[in-house]
Amino acid sequence: MNIEIIPIPAVKIIAVGDDLIDIFLKSLEKKNEKIENNDIIVFASKVVSFSEKNVVDFNDIEQRVKPIARKIAEKAKMPAEFAQIILEECNYNYIGTVPGAITTYNEYGLLANAGADQSNVGEKRVVLLPKDSKKSAKRIHDALTKITKKEIGVIIADSRTMPMRLGTVGCALGTYGFEAILDERGRKDLFNREMHITQRAVADQLATAAELLMGETNEQIPFVIIRGYPMIKIEDKDEKNINKLISAKNCMFIGPLFSCIQEKVEKEKDEY
């Protein structure tokens, strides 16, 4: 198997409310690239959020900062407005703090600052994760399929830290058009031992490959084409195309902490 990873630099800095499909197609043309069948196109979550106007200004938050946000902000050494935004994004499900970050839990799983990010967004502004990355991926997929007449997959990718590991890796927040999880249960290993647990997070692996080129600072590469991966198309896209989350209680990382989260939320409700 030969896989090609093709960076597509943006023709402009993507601003709030921009037409992401139009910019992608113009960027593709400038790069002299064309979409081929079975390409998987990776979009940085940040530019998806910009196009969907999912950006918050501190000035819109300062009047509703709650006491709990001020307390947590002091511990995390961050602006109280930022802490308030984070708490709202995780519905106040937070575990604790370290300098610069609040450990939170929401529909995207266990992550720092509920995915809220202050980089590459301007002074006193925060870009949030897409409200529904699966719907965003479907919208992009349907638009590009209609224009290009090609069978493609789409990934909305973000970077993520791993527990007790230094550095970030890629994470597929939402996918469409292909199987995001490869279930290897029932297959045999080299010694004929049957696999009972392994399900490969293919979309996350592809997102990590794309992140190598996208970067995290001033690269201005919000789009990447992955070509050559034998993606498995899905028949019932609406039902099967889900980056499944394990329930919090069954997760090896957050499961032991879940009762602590619930107790913390209940105890501090009067401060919200």
TIDOMAR-427148 format. One record per residue (C-alpha): x, y, z; residue in three letters. Coordinates in pm, whole numbers, plus 50000, padded with zeros to 5 digits. Layout:
N
XYZALA;...
***
This chain:
272
500005000050000MET;501345034349904ASN;499715064350067ILE;500295099849948GLU;499675129550177ILE;499205161849984ILE;499195195950158PRO;496865222250016ILE;497885257150138PRO;494995281550167ALA;494885309949914VAL;494015333650200LYS;493745335250575ILE;490295321550644ILE;488085346050831ALA;484845342551024VAL;481955335250788GLY;484095327050483ASP;482855301850225ASP;485085272250307LEU;484185251750000ILE;485005280849768ASP;488355286949938ILE;489225249949928PHE;488475247549555LEU;490505278849479LYS;493375265549692SER;493175232449506LEU;493345250549172GLU;496335271449278LYS;498135239749387LYS;497265224749045ASN;495615194849211GLU;492355177149136LYS;490185154949352ILE;490335118049259GLU;488045089349350ASN;488695075749701ASN;490575106749815ASP;490105114750182ILE;490105152150239ILE;491105164650582VAL;489895198750699PHE;491355215751006ALA;488575219951262SER;489565256051320LYS;488755267450966VAL;485475248350981VAL;484635267351300SER;485615300451136PHE;483345293650840SER;480515284151077GLU;481085315651286LYS;481885295551596ASN;484115322251749VAL;483575340552079VAL;484805375052184ASP;485805381152546PHE;483715413152542ASN;480585392152492ASP;481425370652794ILE;482665394153066GLU;479185403253192GLN;478235366953258ARG;481425353853419VAL;480355333253722LYS;482165329354056PRO;483145293453976ILE;484845305253655ALA;486835331553846ARG;487925305554100LYS;489005280753833ILE;490675307953626ALA;492835317353922GLU;493955281253965LYS;494555276453593ALA;496235310453555LYS;494005321553268MET;491525349953204PRO;488195344953379ALA;486385350353048GLU;488295321352894PHE;487455299053190ALA;483765308153157GLN;483775299052787ILE;485435265752864ILE;482935257253139LEU;480015264852910GLU;481505243352634GLU;481805213352867CYS;478525219953053ASN;480625224853369TYR;481995189253349ASN;485575195553451TYR;488015173953644ILE;490695198453752GLY;493345222853635THR;497005226653552VAL;498615260053464PRO;497105270953134GLY;494485243653103ALA;491285229653247ILE;490745192253206THR;487195187953077THR;484775161952947TYR;482165168152677ASN;480685152052364GLU;484185151052211TYR;485585131552505GLY;488275140352757LEU;490205170952643LEU;491915202852751ALA;489835234652771ASN;486825217652607ALA;488625223252277GLY;488445261352305ALA;491555276552148ASP;493125311352151GLN;495765305251883SER;495465320051534ASN;492225337851618VAL;493235372751729GLY;493415391352059GLU;490785383352326LYS;488935359252101ARG;488415321852125VAL;487585296851853VAL;485425267651965LEU;485175233051817LEU;482465228451554PRO;479075223951718LYS;478485191351530ASP;481525178851340SER;479635149751188LYS;477135173451029LYS;479975196150917SER;481755166750755ALA;478545156150579LYS;477915191450452ARG;481435193950311ILE;481285158750167HIS;477965164749993ASP;479065198149848ALA;482365184849711LEU;480805152749579THR;478235173249390LYS;480905196149241ILE;483625170549163THR;481455139849090LYS;483995119149285LYS;483585094149568GLU;485465108949864ILE;485805107650238GLY;485985137950466VAL;487645142350805ILE;487315172251038ILE;490605170651230ALA;491945186751543ASP;495035181451757SER;494765164452092ARG;497015156752387THR;497195121552528MET;497185114052902PRO;500715115253042MET;502265119352695ARG;504205149952585LEU;503035166052261GLY;499945165052043THR;498535140551790VAL;495725142951538GLY;492135134751620CYS;489165130351386ALA;486295150051539LEU;483905140651261GLY;484005119750944THR;481815112150646TYR;481895088750348GLY;484035060350485PHE;484425037050781GLU;486185056251056ALA;486735025551276ILE;488224992951146LEU;486904964351360ASP;489514936751379GLU;487744915551637ARG;487544879751518GLY;490694882151304ARG;493734860651386LYS;497194873351473ASP;500494858251351LEU;500194830551609PHE;496564822551525ASN;495274839851836ARG;491834855051785GLU;491504892451846MET;488764901652095HIS;489244938852162ILE;491124956651883THR;489224982751683GLN;491565005651490ARG;490765042651493ALA;491575046851123VAL;490225082351101ALA;492365093251398ASP;495435077351237GLN;494775095550910LEU;494145128051099ALA;497525124351269THR;499215119250932ALA;497535150850803ALA;498555170351114GLU;502225164551024LEU;501715188250731LEU;499025210950874MET;501145221351169GLY;499985242151465GLU;501465276851414THR;501885297051092ASN;501905269950823GLU;498545280750677GLN;497785245450551ILE;494195238750664PRO;493535212250397PHE;495245179150326VAL;494395152250072ILE;495165116250166ILE;495415095149853ARG;495935057749826GLY;494375046150151TYR;491905018150068PRO;488965034650237MET;485885013650300ILE;482815031650174LYS;479715029450386ILE;476275021850255GLU;474215038150528ASP;476235069650585LYS;473895085550839ASP;473895055451071GLU;477375040751042LYS;479565071251001ASN;480105079651365ILE;483335083851559ASN;482025063851848LYS;482785074652202LEU;483005048452472ILE;480675057152758SER;482485076353030ALA;481855049053286LYS;483465022553063ASN;486495043252959CYS;489765031853120MET;490885068053161PHE;487795087053266ILE;485785058353416GLY;487525059153756PRO;487135097153759LEU;483495098153647PHE;481965097553996SER;484365125454099CYS;483175146753807ILE;479525141753899GLN;480155149554265GLU;482095181054172LYS;479315193153941VAL;476615187454204GLU;478655203454481LYS;479405235354287GLU;476025240454117LYS;475245270554337ASP;478295288454191GLU;477215285053827TYR;
***
